[in-house]
Amino acid sequence: MNIMTDVILTAGHSAMNLVLFILIPVMVVMITLMRLLELTGFLDWVIEKLAPLLHPFGLTGLGIFAALQINLVSFAAPVATLAVMEKRGTSERHLAATLAMVCAMAQANASLPLTAMGLRLGPVLVISVIGGLVAAATTYYLFGRKLSAKESISDDRPHHGAAQGTKGVLDTIIRAGTEAFNLSISAIPFLILSLVVVNFLRQVGAIDALTVLLAPVLQLLGIDPALVLLTITKYLAGGTATLGVIDEMMRQQHLSVAVLNQSAGFLIHPFDLPGFAILISAGRRVASVWKPAFGGACVGIAVRALLHIIVG
């Protein structure tokens, strides 16, 4: 019983430190910046300029907006955009390409806080874009080629309000700060539960046993054994839980900055059980294209993983 109590208290302490001192400050700044760029019309201008260039990859204007959301806000932000795309009549083929792209890109709610632990944000964002475009294109032209490309869409632009004077800007900052705070606080229960499970498995020796079992394969491939724990956490519990485990492993010096950067393409994306379930909940038509999007996302993540290993 004492062991379980220690595990719970340690998990709670780690989760609160992560949320209060890393997640909230980073998310408040980035979401506020994103909302201000929306209101000033800058994002609309960017989307308008990029749309012709990225259309051959199977992306629409709203698809580009979803890419900006996943890279700069959080993994959950594109859910609303995917829902809007479905309601406005975006074709199934474009929906699949956008879903695959979002699944393959770096999620801001993990990548941005990890910069405080040594993650190099520049390479992460550049490689994220490359992986997302590869995922979208392979889905549009290969995995989703049999999907309908017929569209009934009349408006492919995100709709934003307009900033009216100082009060409008202040209101935007307050709303964005509240959104970031709520998003960060809502992660606490899941973080604590995930860390409790992971720490308990470590206490009973399950993780060590699995690492020893896989040791010959890991040594042959040149893979750091620390990635066993991170991989299990990532694909079963999601990116937020992985963020907590990385923070704890870095504090205990069980994970190096070099390994963190090399594994970023494999670990930082929303393509895990909870993340994928949340994304396909955007609507019935979005959920119906999950199979081709799944294939495209795997290709995009594989490309990102390879590029991060090369770049280091």
Secondary structure, 3 states (H helix, E strand, C coil): CHHHHHHHHHHHHHHHHHHHHHHHHHHHHHHHHHHHHHHCCHHHHHHHHHHHHHHHHCCCHHHHHHHHHHHHCCCCCHHHHHHHHHHCCCCHHHHHHHHHHHHHCCCHHHHHHHHHHCCCHHHHHHHHHHHHHHHHHHHHHHHCCCCCCCCCCCCCCCCCCCCCHHHHHHHHHHHHHHHHHHHHHHHHHHHHHHHHHHHHHHHCCHHHHHHHHHHHHHHHHCCCCHHHHHHHHHHHHCHHHHHHHHHHHHHCCCCCHHHHHHCHHHHCCCCCHHHHHHHHCCCHHHHHCHHHHHHHHHHHHHHHHHHHHHHC
